[in-house]
Amino acid sequence: MKTGGGLSADWAFRARRALLCRHITVDIGHADGWLNNVIVPIGKKHPAAMEEVFFGAALRLQTCNDYYDGLLAALQSLGGSLSSHSVPPSE
């Protein structure tokens, strides 16, 4: 199958997957840098500020949950073999 630009769908899938894998690797280093160079020093200097950090982390997790719930619903609406996979509901 060719995409509109003449590239195969398989090539496009592999390119997106490679980009995602690189992004995950970069995110790990980025998160480590934020934790060790920003969050921990602020927490040591201003312990009360950690409540805001925890609140921000909770918002981030909820945003991820909402995004992936929406993505799952979109994929399930496509039907086919995707509908046969069971995913436990989020709370």
JOPEQUI-V283647 format. One record per run of one state. SS is the DSSP state (helix for helix, strand for strand, loop for the rest). FROM is the first residue (numbers start at 1). TO is the last residue. If there is no record, write none. Layout:
BEGIN
ss from to
SS FROM TO
SS FROM TO
END
This chain:
BEGIN
ss from to
loop 1 1
strand 2 2
loop 3 7
strand 8 8
helix 9 45
loop 46 46
helix 47 77
loop 78 79
helix 80 84
loop 85 91
END
